[in-house]
Amino acid sequence: MKSIIRGIRRHHLQRLKKARAFDQAIGESRQGDSTALGRHVNTPAKCSCWMCGNPRRYFEEKSRQERIRDEKFDADSAMMGELNFDEKTL
């Protein structure tokens, strides 16, 4: 069983290396560098700047799941007649 899992993991690693070998995130100067390719397969984002990173950190945007939850909460509150209910009062 262990060798099957190892084989699957190696298969996916080779598949990702093949798919990301010519990705723009590596840069043209390091296209043939196996170290850069391995790093890019494990961590596709080069950095965590405001363009590449999590938008919740930099723009304080809510995730899709949080927005849906808030909409449902607002709808439930409106149905219950608690329009002035605030989460801070919990």
C-alpha positions in Angstrom: 0.0 0.0 0.0 2.8 2.4 0.9 4.5 1.9 -2.5 1.2 2.7 -4.3 0.8 6.0 -2.4 4.4 6.9 -3.1 3.9 6.1 -6.8 0.8 8.3 -7.0 2.7 11.1 -5.3 5.6 10.8 -7.7 3.2 10.6 -10.7 1.5 13.9 -9.6 4.9 15.5 -9.0 6.1 14.6 -12.5 2.7 15.7 -14.0 3.0 19.1 -12.3 6.6 19.6 -13.3 5.6 18.9 -16.9 2.7 21.3 -16.7 4.6 24.1 -15.0 7.9 23.8 -16.8 7.1 26.7 -19.1 5.1 28.8 -16.7 5.7 32.5 -16.7 6.2 32.6 -12.9 9.6 30.9 -13.2 11.1 33.5 -15.5 12.9 32.9 -18.8 16.4 33.1 -17.3 15.7 30.1 -15.0 13.7 27.9 -17.4 16.1 25.0 -17.3 16.8 25.2 -13.6 15.5 22.1 -11.9 15.7 23.7 -8.5 13.5 26.6 -9.5 11.1 24.2 -11.2 10.8 22.1 -8.0 10.3 25.1 -5.9 7.6 26.4 -8.3 5.8 23.0 -8.3 5.6 23.0 -4.5 4.8 26.8 -4.1 3.3 28.2 -7.4 3.2 31.8 -6.1 6.6 33.5 -6.2 5.8 35.8 -3.4 3.1 37.1 -1.2 3.0 40.7 -2.3 -0.3 42.6 -2.7 -0.6 41.3 -6.3 0.1 37.6 -5.6 -1.0 37.3 -2.0 -4.2 36.7 -0.2 -6.7 39.6 -0.9 -8.1 39.2 2.6 -4.8 40.3 4.0 -4.2 43.3 1.8 -7.7 44.6 0.8 -9.7 43.2 3.8 -12.1 41.5 1.4 -14.3 38.8 2.6 -14.2 35.4 1.1 -17.1 34.1 -1.0 -18.1 31.8 1.9 -18.1 34.6 4.4 -20.2 36.8 2.0 -22.8 34.1 1.6 -22.9 33.5 5.3 -23.4 37.2 5.9 -26.2 37.4 3.3 -28.0 34.5 4.9 -27.6 36.0 8.3 -29.0 39.3 7.1 -31.9 37.5 5.4 -32.7 35.5 8.6 -32.5 38.6 10.7 -34.9 40.5 8.5 -37.3 37.6 8.6 -37.2 37.5 12.4 -37.8 41.3 12.6 -34.4 42.0 14.2 -33.2 44.6 11.7 -31.0 46.4 14.3 -29.3 43.2 15.5 -25.6 43.4 15.5 -23.0 40.6 15.9 -21.2 42.6 18.5 -24.0 42.2 20.9 -23.6 38.5 21.2 
